[in-house]
Amino acid sequence: MAAGTELPPATDRLWTAAETAYFLGVPVATLYQWRTRKLGPRAYRIGKWLRYDPTHVRAWLADQES
């Protein structure tokens, strides 16, 4: 994500891998590693791109606190 770019508000729009990584504060490569190991938030493949539902990302993050 470009410097100074803010995340859009959580709406019906799915987040890109870059937006999700920015929100979680991890590199995009980490998201891909988590996905192959089935550790991270649920992602959807839309064509050749991964998209994340902000609601699922936040729920996954809340579960990590437990």
Summary of the structure (lengths in Angstrom):
residues: 66
radius of gyration: 11.4
end to end distance: 29.2
largest distance: 33.8
contacts: 151
relative contact order: 0.20
helix: 44%
strand: 15%
